[in-house]
């Protein structure tokens, strides 16, 4: 046996790994971002002009660009799913493996591997949602082609669609609904729509005809199949949840609903949009992914809209969910994206929904009373702060002060139960003095030397700035940059020093 050759091979492989690692670490990510943004802007502008051939050429240029490939690999290796493998059980955890992946990404002879099928629980239900997990390579390919497709989707998409779009969020959808419903003369009937298994049932034929991207690569994404319990199953419909490009497919599939409504309810016989038609029917669409609401002036128009939407979806292989699609009056209120929209004596009030509040209190109760039985006070505060901070940041732009106060009281009662469980033979005042302390002249703060619990009563309500829905993030980048800075400065001004010293100032006060 030739040991010298074996040693030489190992040395060469080590050198190759070191070279690849140094190449990855030397990438200028600012330049990568700028180059990708430049091409995406050109694609968006060509789409606005309607130059399909130029769009196709620029998309090819982007998907074969080193910068786009590097960004695609970075995305899939830095998100939450970076430690979840596909059917090949491979992960890109080292700098060398990431650089090797960048150099290997190509559409030549590309064949997607089957998805790994897992099931995750639906929120607040006993049902489970199917999730398809692609391999790291397939995820990178999907992300790469999503970079080229996103500018087209943004330019041609419905202006009142807010889900899975750059520079848009649930809060923007909330503000849009508020603008539509807040006035005295606003519509009073709402069609709450939900599409049954949207991601799983989209018609592949419709996608192939209407999605502007490489058809061979797209077919690999759609027809890869999935493996469950060792068996291979085909994917004849839908775009699996878990795929990096699936949200784009779903958005493009549902785009066009806004135009359909405008053509039917807002245009005159000459094809022009007239305000008096809009005022008469008061039909407005707001959509977030596959959830949407459509306003109407009468219940009859809302019923008519339901039929119109059903026909629109049928061509795409989709149907409305009968149990979740309903028509409601604004005085009775409706839930959307975790908020309740309802008018009281003609005034629209937006609050965190009851289901959202229940989910938070249930989660906090689990942390405190079940998982925290043997945990330290610092560990419980740390975990609760993570949950509370995320939840309050989501809801702090609506009418939530009373809700925050209620949750504050609930947390205090739960923590009293926790302290009583730990010290059943001690009285209430002993437990209060052990876990609730005084600091900076304030008494009864649930805290340790390391952490202090967030006081929800001290969280200010910060109104979310209204988005100009006509703006495109790839063309009007300056607008979105200024808007982001404005929101950040607004929050900083409201919070003062609280942002710099969150653990010291965000405390749960006993009896306050």
C-alpha positions in Angstrom: 0.0 0.0 0.0 1.3 3.4 -1.0 1.1 5.6 2.1 2.9 8.5 0.5 0.2 8.9 -2.2 -2.5 8.8 0.5 -0.8 11.4 2.6 -0.4 13.6 -0.5 -4.1 13.3 -1.4 -5.1 14.4 2.1 -2.7 17.3 2.0 -4.1 18.4 -1.4 -7.7 18.1 -0.1 -6.8 20.2 3.0 -5.2 22.9 0.8 -8.4 22.9 -1.4 -10.6 23.3 1.7 -8.4 26.1 3.0 -8.4 27.9 -0.3 -12.2 27.6 -0.6 -12.7 28.8 3.0 -10.5 31.9 2.4 -12.3 32.7 -0.8 -15.7 32.6 1.0 -14.4 34.7 3.9 -12.9 37.3 1.5 -16.2 38.0 -0.3 -17.3 41.6 -0.1 -21.0 41.2 0.8 -21.7 44.9 0.3 -20.6 44.6 -3.3 -22.6 41.4 -3.7 -25.7 43.2 -2.5 -25.1 46.2 -4.7 -24.6 44.0 -7.9 -27.7 41.9 -7.3 -29.8 45.0 -6.5 -28.5 46.7 -9.7 -29.6 43.8 -11.9 -32.9 43.5 -10.0 -33.6 47.1 -10.6 -32.9 46.7 -14.4 -35.3 43.7 -14.4 -38.0 45.8 -12.7 -37.6 48.7 -15.1 -37.7 46.4 -18.1 -40.9 44.9 -16.7 -42.5 48.3 -16.4 -41.7 49.0 -20.0 -43.2 45.7 -21.0 -40.0 44.5 -22.7 -40.3 40.7 -22.1 -37.2 39.8 -24.1 -35.0 42.1 -22.1 -36.5 40.8 -18.8 -35.6 37.3 -20.0 -32.0 38.2 -20.9 -31.5 40.1 -17.6 -32.9 37.1 -15.6 -30.5 34.8 -17.3 -27.6 37.2 -16.5 -28.7 37.3 -12.8 -29.1 33.6 -12.4 -25.6 33.0 -13.9 -23.9 35.7 -11.9 -21.4 34.8 -9.2 -22.8 37.6 -7.0 -26.3 36.2 -7.1 -25.1 32.6 -6.5 -23.1 33.8 -3.5 -26.1 35.7 -2.1 -28.4 32.6 -2.6 -26.0 30.4 -0.7 -25.6 32.9 2.1 -29.4 33.2 2.4 -29.9 29.4 2.8 -27.0 29.1 5.2 -28.0 31.9 7.5 -31.7 31.5 7.9 -33.7 29.4 10.5 -33.6 26.3 8.3 -29.8 26.2 8.0 -29.5 23.2 10.3 -32.4 21.3 8.7 -31.3 18.9 5.9 -33.1 17.4 3.0 -33.3 13.8 1.8 -29.5 13.8 1.2 -28.8 14.7 4.8 -26.2 17.3 3.7 -25.6 20.7 5.4 -23.4 23.5 4.4 -21.9 24.4 7.8 -18.3 25.3 6.9 -16.9 28.2 4.8 -15.4 25.7 2.4 -18.7 23.9 1.8 -20.4 27.2 1.2 -17.9 28.4 -1.4 -18.0 25.0 -3.1 -21.8 25.3 -3.3 -21.4 28.7 -5.0 -19.1 27.3 -7.6 -21.4 24.3 -8.2 -24.7 26.1 -8.7 -25.8 25.7 -12.3 -28.8 25.0 -14.4 -26.9 22.6 -16.7 -28.4 19.1 -16.3 -30.1 20.3 -13.2 -32.4 17.7 -11.6 -34.1 18.4 -8.3 -34.0 15.8 -5.5 -37.3 14.8 -3.9 -38.5 16.8 -0.9 -38.4 15.4 2.7 -42.0 15.4 3.9 -42.7 16.4 7.5 -45.8 17.6 9.3 -46.1 20.6 11.6 -49.0 21.5 13.8 -51.4 24.3 12.7 -51.9 27.2 15.2 -54.6 26.5 17.6 -55.7 23.3 15.8 -55.2 19.6 16.1 -54.6 19.4 12.3 -51.2 19.2 10.9 -49.7 21.1 7.9 -47.6 19.2 5.3 -44.1 20.8 4.8 -41.7 19.8 2.0 -38.0 20.3 2.9 -35.7 20.5 -0.2 -32.0 19.7 -0.1 -29.6 22.6 0.5 -28.6 22.6 -3.2 -32.3 22.8 -4.3 -32.9 25.5 -1.7 -30.0 27.5 -3.1 -31.3 27.0 -6.7 -34.8 28.1 -5.7 -33.4 31.2 -3.9 -31.3 32.1 -6.9 -34.2 32.0 -9.3 -36.4 33.8 -6.7 -33.9 36.7 -6.9 -34.6 36.9 -10.6 -38.4 36.5 -10.4 -39.0 38.8 -7.4 -38.6 42.1 -9.4 -41.2 40.9 -11.9 -43.6 39.8 -9.2 -43.2 43.2 -7.4 -43.8 45.2 -10.5 -46.8 43.3 -11.8 -48.3 42.4 -8.4 -51.5 43.8 -6.9 -50.9 47.0 -5.1 -53.0 45.9 -2.1 -51.2 42.6 -1.6 -48.8 42.7 1.4 -47.7 39.1 2.1 -44.2 37.8 1.3 -43.2 41.1 -0.4 -40.1 43.2 0.0 -40.7 46.4 2.1 -44.2 45.2 3.1 -45.6 43.7 6.3 -48.7 42.7 8.2 -48.7 46.2 9.8 -49.0 47.8 6.3 -52.0 45.5 5.6 -53.5 46.7 8.9 -53.0 50.4 8.0 -54.6 49.8 4.6 -57.6 48.2 6.2 -57.9 51.1 8.6 -57.8 53.6 5.8 -60.6 51.7 4.0 -62.9 51.3 7.0 -62.2 54.2 9.4 -64.5 56.9 7.9 -68.2 57.4 8.6 -68.9 56.8 4.9 -66.7 53.6 4.7 -68.1 50.3 3.6 -69.9 48.2 6.3 -69.8 44.6 4.9 -66.7 42.5 4.8 -66.0 39.3 2.9 -63.4 37.4 4.9 -61.6 35.0 2.5 -59.4 32.1 3.0 -58.1 29.7 0.3 -58.2 26.0 1.0 -54.7 24.5 0.8 -53.4 27.3 -1.4 -49.8 26.1 -1.6 -50.8 22.4 -2.1 -53.4 22.9 -4.9 -52.1 25.5 -7.4 -52.4 24.2 -10.9 -49.0 23.4 -12.4 -50.3 24.1 -16.0 -51.3 27.6 -15.0 -47.9 28.2 -13.3 -46.0 27.0 -16.4 -47.9 29.3 -18.7 -47.9 32.4 -16.5 -44.6 32.5 -14.5 -41.9 34.3 -16.4 -38.8 32.1 -15.6 -36.8 29.2 -17.1 -39.5 26.5 -17.7 -37.0 23.5 -17.4 -35.8 24.7 -14.0 -39.3 25.5 -12.9 -40.5 22.0 -13.9 -37.8 20.5 -11.6 -39.0 22.6 -8.7 -42.6 21.6 -9.2 -42.3 17.9 -10.2 -39.5 16.9 -7.7 -41.9 14.6 -5.7 -41.5 13.9 -2.0 -40.4 11.1 0.3 -42.5 10.1 3.3 -41.7 7.0 5.4 -39.3 5.7 2.8 -41.8 5.9 -0.1 -41.6 8.3 -3.1 -44.8 10.2 -4.0 -45.3 12.5 -7.0 -46.2 16.2 -6.8 -48.8 16.7 -9.4 -50.2 20.0 -8.0 -49.1 22.8 -5.8 -45.8 24.4 -4.7 -44.7 22.8 -1.4 -44.5 25.0 1.7 -40.9 25.0 2.7 -39.6 25.9 -0.8 -37.8 29.3 -1.1 -39.7 30.2 -4.2 -43.2 28.9 -3.2 -44.4 32.1 -1.7 -43.6 33.9 -5.0 -45.5 31.3 -7.0 -48.5 31.7 -4.6 -48.4 35.5 -4.8 -48.2 35.6 -8.6 -51.1 33.0 -8.8 -53.4 35.3 -6.8 -52.3 38.6 -8.5 -54.9 39.8 -10.8 -57.8 39.7 -8.3 -57.5 43.4 -7.6 -57.7 44.2 -11.4 -60.7 41.9 -11.8 -62.6 43.7 -9.0 -61.6 47.1 -10.4 -62.9 46.1 -13.9 -66.2 44.9 -12.5 -67.0 47.5 -9.9 -64.9 50.7 -10.5 -64.8 51.2 -14.3 -67.3 52.9 -16.5 -68.4 51.8 -20.0 -65.3 53.4 -21.5 -62.9 51.4 -19.3 -62.0 54.3 -17.0 -61.9 54.0 -13.2 -64.6 56.4 -11.9 -64.8 57.5 -8.2 -68.6 57.5 -8.1 -68.6 53.8 -9.1 -66.1 53.2 -6.2 -68.2 55.3 -3.8 -71.4 53.4 -4.8 -70.1 49.8 -4.3 -67.2 50.6 -1.9 -65.4 47.4 -3.0 -61.8 47.3 -1.8 -59.4 44.3 -1.6 -56.6 43.8 1.0 -54.6 40.6 0.8 -51.9 39.0 2.8 -50.6 35.8 1.1 -53.7 33.5 0.8 -55.8 35.4 3.4 -57.8 38.4 2.2 -60.7 40.7 3.0 -62.9 42.5 0.5 -65.2 45.3 1.6 -68.6 46.0 0.1 -71.5 48.5 0.7 -74.2 45.8 0.9 -74.4 42.2 1.8 -75.7 41.4 -1.7 -72.5 42.8 -3.2 -70.4 40.8 -0.8 -72.3 37.6 -1.8 -71.6 38.5 -5.4 -67.9 39.1 -4.7 -67.7 35.6 -3.1 -68.9 34.1 -6.4 -66.5 36.3 -8.5 -63.5 35.2 -6.4 -64.5 31.5 -6.6 -64.5 31.7 -10.4 -61.2 33.5 -10.4 -59.6 30.8 -8.3 -61.1 27.9 -10.1 -58.9 28.5 -13.2 -55.9 28.3 -11.0 -56.9 25.0 -9.3 -57.9 26.7 -6.0 -61.1 26.9 -4.0 -62.3 29.0 -1.1 -62.5 27.4 2.3 -66.2 27.2 3.3 -65.6 27.1 7.0 -63.2 30.1 7.1 -64.8 32.3 4.3 -67.6 34.4 5.8 -69.5 37.7 5.4 -69.6 39.9 8.4 -70.8 43.4 9.4 -68.2 45.9 10.7 -70.2 46.4 13.9 -69.8 42.7 14.7 -66.1 42.9 13.8 -63.7 40.5 12.2 -60.3 39.0 12.9 -57.4 39.4 10.4 -53.7 38.8 10.9 -54.0 38.6 14.7 -56.1 41.8 15.1 -59.8 42.4 15.6 -61.3 45.2 13.5 -64.6 46.5 14.8 -66.6 49.7 14.9 -68.1 51.0 18.2 -70.6 53.8 17.7 -69.1 54.5 14.3 -65.5 54.6 15.4 -63.1 51.9 14.1 -61.0 50.2 16.9 -58.2 47.8 16.1 -57.1 45.6 19.0 -55.1 42.4 19.4 -57.5 39.5 18.8 -58.7 37.2 21.6 -57.1 34.2 20.0 -53.7 36.0 19.9 -54.0 37.0 23.6 -55.0 33.5 24.6 -52.0 32.0 22.6 -49.6 34.4 24.4 -51.0 33.7 27.9 -51.0 30.0 27.3 -47.4 30.1 26.1 -46.3 32.2 29.2 -48.2 29.8 31.5 -46.4 26.8 30.0 -43.0 28.5 30.5 -43.8 29.5 34.1 -45.8 26.7 35.5 -44.7 23.6 33.5 -41.3 24.1 32.0 -40.2 26.5 34.8 -40.8 24.4 37.8 -37.2 23.7 38.3 -35.8 26.7 36.4 -34.1 29.7 38.0 -35.7 33.1 38.1 -33.2 34.5 35.6 -33.9 31.7 33.1 -37.7 32.3 33.4 -37.3 36.1 33.0 -35.0 35.6 29.9 -37.5 33.3 28.2 -40.5 35.4 29.0 -38.8 38.6 27.8 -38.2 36.9 24.4 -41.9 36.0 24.0 -43.2 39.3 25.4 -40.9 41.6 23.3 -41.8 39.9 20.0 -45.5 39.9 20.8 -45.7 43.6 21.9 -43.6 44.8 19.0 -46.1 43.2 16.7 -49.1 44.8 18.4 -47.8 48.1 19.7 -49.1 50.1 16.8 -52.8 49.3 17.5 -55.1 50.1 20.5 -53.3 47.8 22.8 -52.6 49.6 26.1 -55.5 47.9 27.9 -54.5 44.5 26.5 -50.8 45.1 27.7 -52.1 46.0 31.2 -54.3 42.8 31.3 -51.3 40.6 30.3 -49.2 42.3 32.9 -51.7 41.4 35.6 -51.9 37.8 34.3 -48.1 37.4 34.4 -48.1 38.7 37.9 -50.6 36.0 39.0 -48.8 33.3 37.2 -45.5 34.2 38.8 -47.2 34.2 42.2 -48.3 30.6 41.5 -44.7 29.8 40.5 -43.3 31.3 43.7 -45.9 29.5 45.8 -45.0 26.1 44.2 -41.4 26.6 45.0 -42.1 27.7 48.6 -45.4 26.2 49.7 -44.6 26.7 53.4 -43.8 30.4 53.2 -46.3 33.2 53.3 -47.1 35.7 50.5 -45.0 38.5 51.9 -41.9 36.3 52.2 -42.2 35.2 48.6 -42.7 38.8 47.4 -39.6 40.0 49.3 -37.6 37.1 47.8 -38.4 37.5 44.1 -39.8 41.1 43.8 -37.2 43.8 44.6 -36.7 47.6 44.8 -34.6 49.5 42.3 -34.1 53.2 41.6 -36.9 54.1 44.0 -39.4 51.6 42.5 -40.6 48.7 44.6 -41.9 45.2 43.7 -39.9 44.6 40.5 -39.7 41.0 39.5 -35.9 40.8 38.8 -32.5 39.4 39.5 -29.0 40.9 39.2 -28.9 39.7 35.6 -32.4 40.3 34.2 -35.6 42.1 34.9 -39.0 41.3 33.4 -40.5 43.6 30.8 -43.3 45.9 32.1 -45.9 45.9 29.5 -47.6 49.0 31.0 -44.5 51.1 30.1 -44.5 50.1 26.4 -45.6 53.1 24.3 -48.0 52.8 21.4 -46.1 53.8 18.2 -48.3 54.3 15.1 -47.1 52.6 11.9 -46.5 55.0 9.0 -48.8 54.4 6.0 -47.1 52.8 3.0 -47.5 54.3 -0.4 -48.8 51.2 -2.1 -47.8 52.4 -5.6 -44.0 52.4 -4.7 -41.7 49.6 -6.0 -38.8 48.6 -3.7 -36.6 47.9 -6.7 -37.2 51.2 -8.4 -38.1 53.5 -5.5 -35.4 52.2 -3.1 -34.8 55.7 -1.6 -38.4 55.9 -0.4 -38.2 52.5 1.4 -34.9 53.4 3.0 -36.2 56.8 4.3 -39.4 55.1 5.5 -37.4 52.5 7.5 -35.3 55.2 9.1 -38.4 57.2 10.0 -40.0 54.3 11.8 -36.8 53.5 13.7 -36.3 57.1 14.8 -40.0 57.3 15.8 -39.6 54.2 18.1 -36.4 55.6 19.5 -38.0 59.0 20.3 -40.9 57.4 22.0 -38.8 54.9 24.1 -36.0 57.3 25.0 -33.3 55.5 26.9 -35.4 52.4 27.2 -33.9 51.2 23.9 -30.4 51.4 25.2 -31.1 49.8 28.6 -34.0 47.4 28.0 -33.3 45.0 30.9 -33.0 47.9 33.4 -36.1 49.8 32.4 -38.6 47.2 31.1 -39.7 45.8 34.4 -42.8 44.2 35.7 -44.0 46.2 38.7 -46.1 44.7 41.4 -49.4 46.5 42.0 -48.7 49.3 39.4 
